[in-house]
Amino acid sequence: MNSSSVISVNSVSDHEDLVIQGSRISGGLRGTIQIPGDKSVSHRSLMLGALATGETVIHGLLLGEDPRSTAACFRAMGATISE
């Protein structure tokens, strides 16, 4: 990692903030993140996973009507999404 890139996790009593600074992180970002599931997080996970290169595995996805609709939209645009 070059000196202009900083990745840190700050813990606050009931949550953690991920701070990523710097636009030149070589090799992209890789790793695992665990957060509580809800509808908004499910939407964002589907969107980011559909846009990512490679395979994305999402655990704890809340598959209500809205996230299913989001998945259907990305399938219509060519993303492969399985349940």
NORHU-V986631 format. One record per residue. N is the residue number from 1. PSI is psi in degrees with one decimal (* if undefined). NEAR is the number of other ideal C-beta (glycine too) atoms within 12 Angstrom. D_LAST is the distance of its C-alpha to the last C-alpha in Angstrom with 1 decimal. Layout:
BEGIN
n=<N	N>
psi=<PSI	PSI>
near=<NEAR	NEAR>
d_last=<D_LAST	D_LAST>
END
This chain:
BEGIN
n=<1	2	3	4	5	6	7	8	9	10	11	12	13	14	15	16	17	18	19	20	21	22	23	24	25	26	27	28	29	30	31	32	33	34	35	36	37	38	39	40	41	42	43	44	45	46	47	48	49	50	51	52	53	54	55	56	57	58	59	60	61	62	63	64	65	66	67	68	69	70	71	72	73	74	75	76	77	78	79	80	81	82	83>
psi=<134.8	168.2	-15.3	-1.8	132.8	129.7	125.4	153.6	122.4	119.8	129.6	143.0	-51.8	5.2	170.3	142.8	130.2	122.8	121.5	120.5	145.2	135.6	2.2	67.3	107.7	138.5	2.6	-173.7	138.0	145.7	-168.9	138.5	137.7	121.4	155.7	140.4	141.5	177.6	-44.0	-43.3	-38.0	-45.2	-50.1	-40.2	-44.0	-43.8	-48.6	-38.7	-39.0	-30.1	-18.2	155.6	137.3	-164.2	137.2	129.2	124.7	119.6	142.9	19.1	131.6	109.4	64.9	-172.4	-44.6	-50.3	-34.2	-38.8	-41.1	-45.4	-41.5	-38.6	-44.2	-34.6	-41.8	-25.1	3.7	-1.8	143.7	114.9	122.8	158.2	*>
near=<15	13	8	12	18	17	19	14	15	13	11	9	7	7	12	15	15	19	13	19	15	16	10	14	17	12	11	12	18	14	12	11	22	15	19	16	20	16	20	17	24	28	27	23	32	34	22	19	27	27	15	19	13	12	13	24	14	30	16	16	27	23	21	17	13	20	30	20	18	31	29	18	18	25	17	13	15	10	22	15	28	13	12>
d_last=<35.6	38.5	40.6	39.3	35.7	34.9	31.8	32.3	30.7	32.9	32.4	33.6	33.8	30.5	28.5	28.5	29.1	28.0	30.7	30.5	33.7	34.7	33.4	34.0	31.6	31.8	28.7	26.3	24.5	22.5	21.6	19.6	19.8	19.1	19.6	19.1	16.1	17.1	16.2	18.2	16.7	13.1	14.5	16.4	13.7	11.6	15.0	16.3	13.4	13.6	17.3	17.5	18.7	16.8	13.4	12.2	10.2	9.9	10.6	11.5	9.8	11.3	9.3	12.6	13.9	14.9	11.8	10.0	13.2	13.2	9.9	11.6	14.8	13.6	12.2	15.7	17.3	15.8	13.0	10.3	6.9	3.8	0.0>
END
